[in-house]
Amino acid sequence: MHSRQSELSHFLASTERRAFKHALYAVRDEEAALDIVQDAMMRLAERYADRTVEEWPLIFQRILQNTIRDHFRRQKVRTWWVTLFSAFQRDGEGDDDDPLDWLPAQPSAASPEAERQQAQTMALIEAGVARLPARQREAFLLRYWEEFDVAETARIMGCSEGSVKTHCSRATQALANWMRQHGVDWQGNQ
């Protein structure tokens, strides 16, 4: 029993920071994001501690997403999201194109100037992600932040795999457009 509690504590500690960022992108309020993450963690511990360690990531993400949705139901803010992620796709490519396959790898910053540019780029990406419609942001974060595959993301979101692909495609398209609007092009030129 003690080992199980230790495994659960380790899992929750390892996912806490990413879950907070995820919730913060969604609600744009640090206190609400902290409450959401705490509620999601408590629900996992209370209701699913007996599940296998391998099941926890999917279960936790589903709980987190539902807790975020509950927050918006209470706040009645669903219409708050603005679509801003509509062109992160190469010309002529379809919905199945995965930007992780073609985005250039970002080298580690070698100088203070490179570090500054990298920080500015990350801030722009975070601002773009925060402005996505809820379902696009959810699919994008689950696929590219949490690194769940399409099937796992569909189970977490409670939708079809095709819907996940569509949400991801629209999200990545919008992010590319957002970045271009702010002077960043993904061929490495600014």
Secondary structure, DSSP 4 states (H G I P E B T S, - for coil): -HHHHHHHHHHHHHHHHHHHHHHHHHH--HHHHHHHHHHHHHHHHHHHTTS-TTTHHHHHHHHHHHHHHHHHHHHT-GGG-----B--S-TT--TT--HHHHSPPPPPP-SHHHHHHHHHHHHHHHHHHHTS-HHHHHHHIIIIIS---HHHHHHHHTS-HHHHHHHHHHHHHHHHHHHHHTT--TTS--
